Amino acid sequence: MRAFDQPLPIDDALPALAGVLRARSSAVLVAPPGAGKTTRVPLALLDEPWVAGRKILVLEPRRIAARAAAERMAATLGESAGQTVGYRARFGSKVGRATRIEVITEGIFTRMMLDDPELSGVAAVLFDEFHERSLDADLGLALALDAQGALREDLRLLVMSATLDGARVARLLGAEAPVIESLGRAFPIETRYLGRDPRAPIDRQMAEAVQHALASEAGSILAFLPGAGEIRRTERVLHEAIRDPSVDIAPLYGALDPREQDRAIAPSPAGRRKVVLATSIAETSLTIEGVRVVIDSGLARVPRFEPGFGLTRLETVRVSRAAADQRRGRAGRTAPGVCLRLWNEPETASLPAFAAPEILAADLSRLVLDLAVWGVREPGALAFLDPPPDAAWREAQALLRTLGALDADGQASERGRAMARLPLEPRLARMVIDGAARGAGLMAGRIAAIVSERGLGGDGVDLAHRLDGFARESGRRVEEARRLAERWAREAEGLASRTPHHDTSLFAPSPAALLALAFPDRVARARGDGRRFVLANGRGAAMDPAAALARAPFLAVAELTGTADEARILLAAELTEAELEAEFGDAITQAIETSFDAAAGALRARQVRRLGGLVLAERPAAVKAGPETARALAQAAQSRGLERLGWSDHQRQWLDRVRFLHARLPETWPDLSWEQMAEGVEDWLAPELDGLTSLGQIDASRLGQALQALLPWELAGRLDAEAPTHIEVPTGSKIPVDYAAEGGPMLSVRVQELFGLKTHPSLAQGRVPLTLALLSPAHRPIQLTRDLPAFWAGSWRDVRADMRGRYPRHPWPEDPAHAEPTRRAKPRS
């Protein structure tokens, strides 16, 4: 429902919102960028009677936004963060006993819900920037709604966004959830379209646009680029091109040290200008003082998960119209501004209205584990704005079972509950807990930090080098990451004591062995060409042949990019064969595997030791005849083409006869086309191949036996009557019918043998006239007919006149319908 007919100025919207939440438990606030919803709404609600001294939680999609919002609200109160207003994020938190407003990242909220489903001491949860539709936001809202309905009717839920289908979210919150719209306080913004050359690198065009804006516009510049790589390249070009010492260039992306992020956000000193090169991280919740020019590349980099392959790849996509509007709004936060767009104006209409929710294209393993701990085994049990895709859900369940987090019924195991208590993805949580059980918790914690946070320890492929770099690096972000790894290790040690784990006596865990605990499906073996590997999940991957790891026989792979067919290894560690045997001995299988050798046209067998898709050892073995071998040979025949088997002429005609009848009576006669026969080859052909090992051994006698299974006995009795192999003509000759002829079944016969025949021969109980190919005494074609009486009465006169001269020794009667049939020429006189 809409609370007010018209959008309200923010100063009117705040008291209106407070009044709505006094009467109801849920509401939606839609306000444009710059309206102040992030920092003004929590403060406006703090002294409401229903709060009663409890906390207000404000959820932000990113750490930098959580920290910036908390510090801005604290400054409004004349305080520092950690007093009335605090924040919690993975790297760094400031919360004190007096904190009443906590700005937290969405992932931390999920942990809070799992630890305390009632959210004791919390009066309200505010979901800020919900339009971004992160996976954690969707999950957090679903859990909060479940808790509100079952445990906390007094819990207030407020969903806030700048660009959002408010009515749809309101329906999710409940029929009585009002939608309040605010006008905000944005300054006017002029939009200009610069176009873009698709052949030129985006960083070069962005650098040119920045230089143009510096020369023609006042104020600082915020430039949006898809990723850190484009930002670094644009930064290099600008450092070379800009000679003005009063211009500062500041990158802004998630993997930066917090001090560098603060430098990008902070106001420029008097007399200086700033160029902030940012990813989508700066779209929402951040106000960068002094910015009045936004340059938008129109691109963003988003993760895309391929559930069938277990790979997440980063994909550069065009932004949505909603995101473009958000970016544009950054230019009008503090003064009238300008937005320069690196595309042509008509292209705006072709942009998607909103970005796809992350829940539709993400790895769902953390979500599935969290819900299993919550007590939910199927996504339909909770209220999601968009339900998780079934394929990704099942893939996540399969992974969690492999990690020992779920039992066969989809319930969380003891290990799974322990994994859910760590704020890590399930793979990494399993590694840290099992690593702690083996006395390597700190190493496992550091590996988890490197895997989950880009840039820690460098960007090399070798995990060992990254660990060395992580131990040596300095800086606030790295120090906080090391402290976080230590905390994970301590927590994991307590959890490991209550969790079943692998036998620790087999080996002292190396980084690769620990990594294999998290990624058992990505243990890889070299193909032998110095760059390509095959993974235990059966997929292939490659790395730069110049990398030292490219020569390793076995790897534990943590990170991949690209498609499933062309994955590139980004992070891995060398795994010894002894470690592989020790860790995965129970999963290694040994069996006789039979395959088809296409060149020889025969089955070959080998004895194989295998770990998933990895072949660890193999040697030739004798082919064992049996049902499996027969099925393999039948499949090989199918692949090569059933028509290439050793069918006799009689069998091919038999198939043609049945196909002819099926074409006329498909409801009665089966479809025995090669395509349909191939689909059921294991049912009709394989039973006759027992004891054979090559296609050359499949002779006509076995094929004849196999054909009997294709036609029910009652139809087999009708086949000769409805589609006979031969037709007897008036001379007594039995002439074969060609059922494969292009125009339908055909009888090729010398015309003299049909003399005296007054009715046209037919098939299928008289329903289908037979095509007669009338031949001369020399067996050359004279004419085709499907109406012999009409031919006798009509065309025969011309044929007779022509043929009498050519074949004078043969009879050519004027009335062939009443003449004697003959196979011979006239006797000599």
VEXKE-671147 format. One record per residue: residue in one letter; x, z, y of N, C-alpha, C in turn. Coordinates in steps of 0.05 Angstrom, whole numbers, plus 5000, padded with zeros to 4 digits. Layout:
AXZYXZYXZY...
! end
This chain:
M501750004976500050005000501850005025R500849895047502349885072501350115089A503250285098502450525113501450455141F502650245153501850165180501549865181D499749765198499249485199501549325211Q502949445230505049305244507749455240P509949305240512549445239512949635263L514249855259514550055279517450065289P517850125315520550175324521650415309I524350415305525550615288524850905298D524650945324524051205334521251295327D519451105323516751165313516551175283A518251015270518150995241519151255228L521051395241522151635229520051855226P518651925248516552135245514252035227A513651775227511551675209512451705180L514951655174515951685147515851975139A516652155157516552445151513752525144G511852425159509052495154508052395128V508852145120508052035094509152205071L511652285073512952435051511952725050R510652825071509353085069506953075050A505652835050503152805035503552675007R505752525005506152374980509052404970S509352344944512052384933513752134933S512751904940514351664940513651484963A515551334973515051144995517250934995V516750715009518650495013519050455043L521650435051522250375079523750115080V522649925095523949665099524749655128A527449635133528449625160530749435162P531049285183533249085185535949215189P538049055186540749165190540949285219G542249515221542649635247540349825255A538249845239536050025246536750315245G538850385229539650665227538450805203K537350655184536050795162538050955145T540450855142542450995125543151265137T543551285163544551535175542451695189R540251575197538251725213536051845195V535351695173533151795157533752055143P536152095130536652345117536652585137L537752545161537752755181534952825190A533252615193530452655202528852815182L529552795156528052935135529153215128L531453275138532853515129531253775134D529753795156528354035162525354025155E524553825138521853815130521154055112P518654155114518054395098518354355068W517754125058518054075029520954075019V522854045038525654065030526354345023A525454535039525654825032528454905024G530454815040533154905035534654755012R533254574999534554424977536054184988K537354034971538953814979537453554980I538453374997537553094997539852924987L539352764967541352584956540952304968V543052184978542951904988544751734971L543551534958545051364939546051114953E548651064951549850824962551050654940P551050394942552150224921555150224919R556550304941559450284941560750544952R563150604943564550844951565050844981I565950614991566650605020564150655037A561850545028559350595043558550885042A558951015019558151295016559951465035R562451415035564251575052563751525082A563351275089562851205117560151325127A558051305110555451415119555651715122A556951855104557152145106558752225131E560952095136562552165160561052105185R559451895186557951825210555752035215M554252115193552252325197553452595205A555752655193557052905200557852895230A558852675239559652645267557252685286T554952575277552452615293551852905297L552453075276551953365278554253515291G556353365299558653505310560353645289E560253555265561653675243563453475229S564953565209566453385192565153365165A565753155150564553125124565353355106G563453455090563953675073562553935082Q561353915106559754145115556854085109T555154045129552353995124552053735108V553653545115553553285102556153235086G555953175061558353115045557952865028Y559952795013559752564996561252604970R560352464949561652464923562052174914A564452114907565151844896567351874876R567951664862569951684840572651774851F573551644872576151724884575651874910G575452134907575152304930572352394936S571952654939569352774946569852994967K567853034984567953255003565153375003V564853594989562353734987562954034988G561454185004561854475005559354624998R559554884999557255054992554955015011A555554945036553454915056552354635057T553254455040552454175041549454155034R547954015051545153975047544453685041I546153505052545753215047548253125033E547853015009550152894993549752594991V551652455001551752164998553452104974I552151984954553551944928553251654919T555151564903554951294892552851304869E551751074864549551054845550351144817G552751084809553651164782553851464779I554651604800554751894798551952004796F549951884808547251984806546251974776T546951754762546251744734547351974718R549952044723551152274710549652534716M548852564741547452804749544752814734M543352594732540852594718541152664688L543252564675543652624647544352914643D545953024662546753314660544453494667D542753414685540553594694538053414700P536453354680534153174684532153274705E532053534710530253634730531353614758L533853544761535153534787534653804802S535354014790534954284802536354294829G534954404849536154434876536054184892V534753964882534653714897531753674906A531253624932528653574942527853284942A529853114947529152824950531552654942V530952414933533052214927532351964943L534251884959533951644976535651424965F534451204957535850974946536350774969D538850784980539450615003540350334993E539850135010540649855004539749774976F537249834969536349784942536149484937H536049324958535749034954538148924939E540449064938542748964924542248964894R540349124885539449124857541749154837S543449344843545649404824544449524799L545949504777545049604751544649904753D546550044766546250344769543850414786A543150264806540850324822538250294806D538050074791535650034775535350254754L537650324741537550534721536850804734G538150864757537651114770534751144778L533550934789530750944797528950984772A529550844750527950874726528051164716L530451284716530651564707529251754726A529551704752528251884771525251864769L524151624765521251604761520351744736D521951724715521251864690521252164694A523352264708523452554713521252644732Q520652484752518452554770515852574756G515352394738512752394723512552614703A514752694691514652884669515553164676L517453194695518653454701518353544730R518353354749518553434777516653284794E514153364794512153234811512753254840D514253474848514853514876517353354886L518753214868521153074875520352824892R521452804916520952574933522852344926L521752104925523451864921522851674943L524951584957524751394979526651164973V525550924972527050674968527350544995M529850495004530350375030531950115027S531249925044532649665043532149515069A533949325074533549145097532048895089T532548795065531148555055530048615028L527548655025526448745000523448674999D522548604975519748574970518548854967G517748964990516949244990514449294973A512549104973510149144957510749164927R512649004918513349004889514549274882V516349374899517549634893515549854895A513649834914511550034917509850054892R509249824880507749824855509249964832L511849934832513450074812513350374817L513450464842513450744848510750874843G508650714844505950824840504050714860A501450724853499450594870499250714898E500050964901499751094927502351084944A504350944935506850934950506550754974P506750864998506450695022508950535028V508650315043510850155052510950175083I513150265093513450295122515550085131E514949935151516849735162517749815190S520349785195521449855221522649605234L522549595260523649365275526649385278G527649625279530549655283531349615312R533949615316535049595343537149385346A536949175331539048965331539048815358F541348735366541648575390541348275382P540748105402540347825395542847695384I542447505365544747375352544347075353E546246935363546246635362547546535337T546146355322547146255297548145965301R550545905293551645635295552645555267Y552345295261553145185235555545005239L557745075225560244925228560644715206G559044725185559344545163561844625146R562244475125564544535108565244285092D567844245089568944025073569344145044P567744055025567944164998570644104984R572143924995574743854983576944044993A576544185015578644345027578344635017P580544785014580345065006578845225027I577245415017575545575035577245745053D579545835044581246005061582345855085R583045605081583945445104581745405124Q579345335115577145295134576345555148M576545775133575946035146577946095168A580546045161582646105181582145935206E581345685203580845515226578445615242A576345705228574045815242574746075257V576446245246577246485259578846415285Q580646235283582246155307580446045328H578445885320576545775340574945995353A574146195338572546415349574246595367L576746635360578446795377578846655404A578946395404579346245429576846225446S574446235433572046175448570146415451E570546625437568746855438570247115443A568847305455569947575459569347755436G570747975434570148175414571548125387S571148315369572448295343570748125324I572048045302570847845283570747975256L568447925242568048005214567647745199A569547685181569347435165568847505136F566847375124566147425096567247205078L568747295058569947125038569147215010P569347044990568347124964569947344949G572647354953574147544937576847614950A578247794937580847894948582847664949G582847484930584747264931584447094955E582047014962581546854986582247015011I581747275011582447445034585447445038R587047485017589947495020591047225030R589947005019590946735028590146685057T587646755065586846725093588546895111E589147135103590847325119593647195123R594847075103597446955106597346725126V595346555125595046335143594746435172L593146645176592646745203595146875214H596647025197599147145207601046935217E601146705204602946495213601846355238A599146335240598046175262597546325288I596946585286596146735310598646865323R599046805348601346905362600547135381D598047185385597047385404597647665392P599347825404600048085393597748285395S595648225410593348415413591248375391V591748195372589848145351590848265325D589248435313589948565288588348425265I589548385243588248265219588048485198A585548545189585048765171583448665147P584548665123582948605099581148835092L578948775078577148985069575848905043Y576749035021575448994995575749244978G574449254956574149504941576749614930A578649444923581049544910583149644930L582549634956584449724976584650024976D586950124985587250414990585250505011P584050735008582150825029583250825057R585850875061586950865088586750585100E587250385083586950105092584050045098Q582250145082579450105087578650235113D579550475118578950615143580050455167R582350345164583550185186581749945192A580549825172578749595177576249675191I575249915184572650005195572950125223A575150255229575550405254575450215278P574450325301574350165326577250085334S577449845345580049765355580749915381P583249975385584050105410583349925434A583150045457582549895482584549675485G583549435492585349215497586149055472R585149135449585848995424583348885411R583748675395581548565379582348565350K580248555333580748575305579348345290V580648245270579448055251579348185224V576848255215576448385189575748165169L577448135148576947945127575748105103A573148065098571848245079570348095057T569948225035568148135014565348225021S563548205001560748295005560648595010I562848735006562849025010561949095039A562348915058561648965086558848875094E557348775074554648675080552748895090T552949125078550949335083552249605088S550849775102551450055105553850115123L555449915130557849955146557349845174T558149995194558149895222561049885231I562049645236564849615245564749585275E565549785289565349785318566749545331G565449435351566749215366566248945355V565148915331564648655320562248525333R562648295344560448135355560547845345V562447785328562547515316562747545285V560847425271560947415242561447125234I563347085216563846825204563246845174D561346685165560346715137561146465121S562646515100563446285082561046195065G558946375063556646305047557146335017L559346475010560146504981560446794974A560046854949560447124939561447104910R562847314901563747314873562247524859V560947444837559247634822560047624792P559747844778560247854749557947724734R558647574714556647454696557447534667F555647674653556247754626555047564606E556747484586555747304565555347474540P552847554535552347744513553247644486G553047384481553747294454556747304449F558347324471561247324468562647584477G561047764489562248014498564147984521L563847774537565647714559564147744586T565447864605564447864632566447694649R565447494662567147324679566147334708L567947314726567247304754566647014762E564346984775563446714782562946704812T564046504825563646464854560946304858V559146424873556446314876555846304906R553846144912552746144940551146394944V551346504968549846754973546846684975S545246894973542346864977541746855007R539246775014538446785042538347075052A537547255034537447535042540347635049A542247565033545047645038546147515063A545447265067546347125092545147255117D542647345115541447495137542747755142Q543447895120544948155122547548105136R549047905128551647855141551247785170R549347615176548847545203548247785220G546747985209545948215224548348385232R550648355219553048515227553948445255A553248205264554148115291552548245314G550248355307548548465329548248765327R550248905315549949195313550349335339T552349255355553049415379552849245405A552348985403552148815426551148545418P550148375437549348105429551647965415G551047805394553247695378552747405371V554647305355554647025346555247025316C553746865301554346825273555046535268L557446495258558346225251558146185221R556745985212556345935183557845685174L559445715153560945495142559345325123W557045235133555445045118553544905139N552144705130550244565148547544695148E546144685170543644835173541644765151P541244505144539144445123539744585096E542244655091542944775066541845065063T541145185085540145455084537545465068A535845265071533345265056533745255026S536045145017536445124988537745374976L538445564993539645814982537445974968P538146114946536146284933535146504952A532646584950531546774968533047044965F533547134941534847384936536947344914A538947514914540947504892539647604866A540547494844539447584818540147874813P538248034804538848314798541148334777E542848534781545148564763544248614734I541948744731540948814704540448564687L540048334700539548084686542047944677A544348024687546847874681549248064677A548848304667550948494665551248594636D553548714631554048854605552349104606L550549144587548649364587549549594570S551949604560552749814541552550084554R553350124579553150384591550150464595L548550274604545750324607544450404581V545050254559543750314533544650594523L547150664527548150924519546751144535D546651114561545351314578542451354570L541051134565538251154557537951284529A539851224511539751354485540051664488V541851744505542152034510539652144523W538351984540535852064554533652094533G533951954511531851954490530251694488V531351484500529951224500531451024484R530150904464531450704447530650414454E528450384468527450124476527050124506P527749904520527549904550524749924560G522749844544519949864553518950144558A520450344549519550624552519850714581L521450574597521850654625520850434644A520450514669519450324689521850194703F522349944696524449784710523049574726L524249514750523249304766523449034752D525749004738526148774720527248884694P525848834672526748954646529348824637P531048974623533648864613533048634593P534748424594534348204575534848294546D533248194528533348294501536048224488A537147984493539647914481541948104489A542048164515544148344525543748624514W541248704512540548974501541548994472R540948794455541748804427544848784425E546048624441548948604441550248874448A549049014467550149274475549749474453Q547449474439547049654417549049604394A549549344389551549284368554349394375L555149354400557749464409557749764406L555649904414555650194413555750294384R554450144366554750224338557550184328T558849974337561649934329563450164340L562850264363564350484375563550754364G561450754347560551014336558851174355A557751044376556151194396553151204388L552251014372549451004363549351004333D547251124322546751104293545150854288A544450814262542950574254540250544268D539050774276536450774288536550744318G538950714329539150694358539250954373Q539451184359539651444372542551504378A543051664399545751734406546951924385S549251864376550752034357552052264373E553352444359554852654373557152534389R558452334377560552194392559352054417G557051924413555751794436555051984458R554052224451553352414472555852504487A558052544472560552614485561552384503M561352134494562151914510560551894536A557951954534556251934558556952144579R558252364571558952564590561352484608L562852294599565052194616564051964634P564751964659563851754678565351494674L565351394650566751154643564950964627E565750714626564350534608564750624579P562850574561563050684534565750624520R566750384523569250314510571450504519L571650554545573850714555573351014549A570751094549570151374542570951424513R570451244495571251284467574251304466M575751134480578651134479579751404489V578751504512579751754523579151984505I576752004493576152224476577752214450D577951984437579551964413582551994419G583351894443586151934451586852234455A584952374467585352664471585552804444A583952724425584052844398586752794384R588152594393590752524381593052614399G592452774419594552874436595452684457A593952474463594752274482592552244503G591252454511589052434530589852334557L592152434567593052354594593652054594M595151954574595751674573593151514571A591251604555588651454553587151464579G587251694594585951704620587151514640R589851494639591151304658590451014651I590350954625589550684617586650634626A584950824624582150794633582050734663A583750874678583750834707584750544713I586750454700587850184705585849974697V584450014675582549814666580049804684S579250034694576750044709577049994739E579550024749580049984777582149764781R581349544794583149324798585449404816G587849304809590149334826591849574821L590849764805592550004799594849924781G597349984790599649914774600449624776G599249474795599949194798597749014785D598448764781596548574770597748414746G599848524734601048384711599348404686V599948234667598348224642599148464623D601648544623602648744604601849024613L600249164596599349434602601649624606A603749594590606049774593607249764621H607449524632608549494660606549614680R603949584675602049704693602150014693L602550124669602850414667605250514682D607450364680609950444695609350434725G608150214734607550194762605650404772F603650474756601650674763603050954766A605051004749606451254751608251274775R609351044784611251044807609951004834E607650874835606450804861605751054877S605651014903604751234921602351124937G601051304950598651234966596251394958R594451424977592151594972590451504949R589951244947588251144925589551194898V592151144896593551174870593651474863E594251644882594351934877591652034867E589451944880586852034872586251924844A587151674838586651564811588151724790R590551814796592051974777590752244772R589752364794588252614790585752574774L584452354779581952294764582652254734A584752114728585652084700586152344687E587452534701587952794691585352944685R583452924703580853054699579452944675W579452674672578252554648579552664623A582252684623583652784599582853064593R582653234613581853514608578953524597E577153374609574453374599574353274570A575953064565575952944538576953134517E578953294524580053494505577853684496G576153774515573953944507571853804490L571353554497569353394482570453324454A573053264452574153184427573953394406S574153644414574053864394571353874381R569253754393566553764381565753494371T567553304370566853024364568352924340P567052804320568452694297570152454307H572552434296574352214305576052124282H577551914287579351794267581551984258D582451954234584652114223587152084242T588052304254590152294273592952294261S593152324235595752354222597152084218L595751864222596751604214598851504233F598651544259600651444277600451594303A602751594318602851704345601851484363P599751524377598451294391600251184414S600550924413601850774435599650684454P600450574478598350454495596750244481A597950084465596449864451594549984431A595450194416593650314397591250444410L591750574433589550694448587650474458L588750254468587150034478585349914456A586449914432584949804409582549984402L582750244408580450414404578150334422A578750244446576650164465575649884459F577449714450576749424446577349334418P576149454398576749364370576049074365D574048974379573248694376575248494390R577148604405579048434419581848474410V582248594386584848574374585348284368A587748194375588247904373590847844358R590847614345593147514330594047254342A596647214344597746964355597146734336R596446494348596046254332598646114325G600846204339603446084332604445874351D602945824372603845614391604945734417G605345994418606546114441604746164465R602146134461600346194484597546264475R596646174452593846214444593646424422F591346574424590746784405587946764395V587446874372584646894362583947194361L581547264370580747534372579147614347A578947874342577447974319574547894320N573447844344570647754345570347454340G572647324333572547034326573046844349R573146954374573546774397576546734402G577046524417579846464424580446544453A583046594458583946654485586746564488A587746544513590446454518591646604541M594246584544595546694567597846504575D599046564598601246404609603546414588P604446184579606546184559609146314569A609546334595611846464606611746764604A609346884599609147174597610447264571A611747504572613147604549611147664526L608747744533606747804512605847564497A606247324508605347084495606847044468R609047174464610547154439609947384419A608147564427607447794409605747694386P606247794362604547704339601647824341F601448074351598748194354598548324381L596048314392595448444418592948604415A592748804433590248934439589548844467V587248704470586548574495584348744509A584848804535582848954550581148784568E582348584580580948434601581248134596L579047994598578947704595577347584618T577847334624576247194644575846914634G574046764647573446494639571146484620T570746264608568546224589569446314561A567446334543568046414516569946204502D569645954510571345744497574145734509E574445824534576945804548577546064562A577546284547578146554559581146574564R581746714586584546764594584947064594I587147144581587847434579589047534605L587847744616588747854641590248124637L589548264616590848524611590848574581A593248644570593548684541596048844536A596348934511598749074503599448984475E602148984469603048894443602449104422L601149014400600349194378602049124354T603149324341604649274317602849244293E603849104272602149074248601649344235A603649524237603249794225601049944239E600949914266598750044281596049924274L596049664271593549534264592549624237E594349634218593549724191592650014191A594050184207593350464208590650514221E590150374242587650424257585250294244F585650054233583349904223583349864193G584950024179585049994150582349984136D580550164145577950174133576249924138A576949784159575349544167576549294156I578949304145580249064134579048994107T578248754104576948664079578848464064Q578448444038579948254022577948114004A577947844005575947693990576947413984I575747283964576147003959574246843977E575446673995573846514013574046224005T571846094003571745813995570945634018S572245414022571645234044571944954034F570944764050570944484042573244344056D574744204040576944034050575943754054A575443684079574143424084575843194075A578443214079580242994071580142944041A580043154025579943123996577143103985G575143164002572443163992571843363971A573343593973573143793951573244073963L572344273948572444553956575244663950R576244833969578744963965578245263969A579645433954579345723955581945853964R581746083977584046243984583346533984Q585246693978584846983979585747084006V583847214021584347274049583947574055R585947684070585647944082584847904111R582648034119581447964145580548214159L580948214186579848414204577948264223G575348274217573448114233574247824231G574747704254575447424255578447374252L580047584248582947554245583647524216V585147324210586347294183589047424184L589347634169591947784168593847664147A592747574125594347454104592547274086E593747074074592146894057594046754037R592946684014594346523994592346363978P593146133966591345973951590146123927A587746043919586446163896584745953882A584046003857582445813842579545833852V578245603853575445593861573745703838K572145903843570446013823567645883824A566945743803564345613803562145813801G560045763815557745943816555845873838P553746023842551745953862552845923890E554746093898555946073925557545813927T559045743907560545493907558645253908A556445263893554545043893553245013921R552645243934551545223961553545103980A556045183978558145073996558444773992L558344683967558544393962556144253973A553744363970551344243980551544224011Q552544434024552844424053554844214061A556944184045558943974051557643694049A556043654028554643404025552843354049Q551543564058549743534081551343454106S553643584110555343524134556343244133R557243154110558342884108556142674110G553742734101551542554101550442504073L548042594068546942564041546742274032E546342094051546141814044548741704032R550941844035553541754025554041843996L552241993985552542083957552141843938G552741883912552641663893549941603882W548041543900545341483891545241213876S543741193854543240943841541240783857D541140513851539140353865536340453859H535840533834533240633826532540883843Q534441063847533841303862533341243892R534841063902534440983930531640863934Q530740693914528140583916526040803913W526540993895524641223892524241363918L526441413933526141543959524641373979D525241113978523840933996520840923990R520140933965517240933957515841183968V517141413965515841663975515741664005R517741564019517741544048515541354057F515141144043512940954050510241094049L509741244028507241384025506941604045H509141744052508941954072508241844099A509241604105508641474131505641414134R504341354110501541294111499741534107L500641724091499041964085500842214088P501642284113503542504117502442774108E499742804107498643054099498743094068T499242874054499242884024502142874013W503642684024506342624013508442764030P510542874017512643024033514442834048D515742944069517642794085520342814072L521242584060523842584047525842414063S525642424089527642294106530342444102W532542314108535142444104535242704121E534042704145534142934162532743174149Q530343124138528843344126530143434100M531243254085532543324060535043504066A536343444089538743594096538043884102E535643924114534944194122534544384098G533644274076533144444053535144394030V537544304037539444214016540144443997E540244694006540944913988538744963968D536344883974534044933956533844723933W534244473940533744263920536344143907L538544143923541044023912542844223900A543244453913545244653904544744733875P542244783866541844863838542944673817E543344413825544244223806547344183807L548644333825551544293829553244523816D552044693802553444913789555744803772G558144903776560444823760562044603773L561044473795562444263808564144363831T566244223838567944313860568544083880S567643843875568143623894565743443896L565543303918563343113922563442883902G565842813894566042593875564842653848Q564442903841563242983816560142963816I559042923840556042913842555242633834D554442593809553642323800550642283801A549742043793546941973795545242143776S546342223754544642393736543942653749R545842783762545243043775543342993799L543842773813542042713836539242663826G538942533803536242483792534842743785Q536342943773535143203768534343343793A536043313814535443453839532943333852L532543073849530242943862527543043851Q527543133826525043223814523943473829A525843623842524943863856523543793883L523843543891522743463917519943373917L518843313893516143203891514443363871P512243493880510543633861509643463838W509343583815508743423791506243253793E504143363807501643213810502042953826L503942963846504442723861506242533846A508042643830509842473813508142293795G505842393785504142243768502742023783R502342053809500941843825502841643837L505441693836507341523851507341233840D507341203814507440933803504940773809A502640913811500140773816499940693845E500940863863500540803892502840653904A505240683892507540543903509240443879P508240253864509640163840512440043846T514140053827516839943831516739633830H514839523814514639233811511739143813I511338893820508638773820508638533801E506638533784506438313765504938083778V506137843778504837613791503537443769P501937233777500337083757502036963735T504536903738506136793717506937003696G506437253702507237473685509837593692S511237483712513737603722513237863736K515038063731514838323745517038323766I516238313791518138283813518338543828P520838643833521238893847520338883877V519139113886518239133913520439263930D521039133953523039233971521639423991Y521839693986520539884003522139944028A524639854030526339904053526239674073A524639474068524539244086523539334114E524539194134524039284162521039284169G519539094159516739094166514839234147G515939384128514439514108514939394081P513739504059514239404032513839104030M515838974016515838684015516338583987L514938373979515338243953516337963958S518737903949519837633953519437473927V517837263929517037123905516736823910R517536653890517136363893514136303894V513436123912510636083917509135973893Q510535813875509135703852508235923832E509536163833508736373815506136513824L505236453848502736573858500336393856F500736143847498435963844496336103827G493836063836491636173821490836453831L492536573849491936853859490036823883K487736943880485636913902485437163919T486737393911486637633927489437723935H489737833958492437913967493138183954P495638213943496438463930496838683951S496238933943496439153961497539403947L498239613963499339863954497640093964A498340333955496940573964493940553959Q493240483935490440463927488940263944G490240043951488839833966488839863996R490140084006490040134035492039974050V494239894038496439764052497039494039P496439274054497139004043500138974040L501038854019503938814014504738564029T507038574042508138344055509338154034L508437904034509437704014511437524029A513937524018515937334028515937094009L514536874017514136644000516736484000L517736413976520236273973519835993962S521735823969521835553957522935563929P522835343914524035343887527035413888A528335373911531135443914531535723924H529335883925529336163934530036193964R529335973979529535994008526936074020P526836234043524336324055522736084065I520136094058518235904069516536024091Q515336264084513536394103512936674094L512336854115511437124109508437144113T507137284095504237304099503337574089R501237684102499937924092497037864086D496337594084493637504077493937244061L494237264035494837024019492436834018P489936924015487736724016487736564042A488236694065488236554090490536354091F492836424079495036234078494335994061W493136034037492335804021490435624036A488635744052486535574065487635454091G489835554101490735454127493535334127S495535504129498335404132499335254108W498135294085499135164061499334854064R497434734078497434444081500034344093D500934484115503434404128505834464110V505834694097508034764079508234554057R505934484045505834294023507034024031A506233934055507233674064510333674067D511333904077514233924081515733954055M514634124036516034194012516033963991R513833803991513633583971516033393973G516833333997519133154001521733283993R522033543997524533673991524833743961Y522533813949522633893921520533733905P521033473901518933313889518433373859R520433503846520133563818518433803813H517533943834515934193831513034133840P511134273828508334223835507634333862W506034173877505034253904502134173905P500334333891497534253890496134283917E494034123920492434143945490934403946D490034503923488534753922490034963905P492035093916493635283900492135513889A489935593903488335823894487135773866H486935513858485735453832487735303814A490235303821492235163806493535353786E494835233766496235393746498935493757P499435753755502035853764504235753745T506635733756508835633739511535743749R513435763730516135833738517935583737R516835363727518535123721517734883738A519534693737518934433750517134263732K516034043743514433863727516133733706P515033693682516633553661517333263669R519533173658520332893665518432703652S517732473665515832273654517432063640
! end
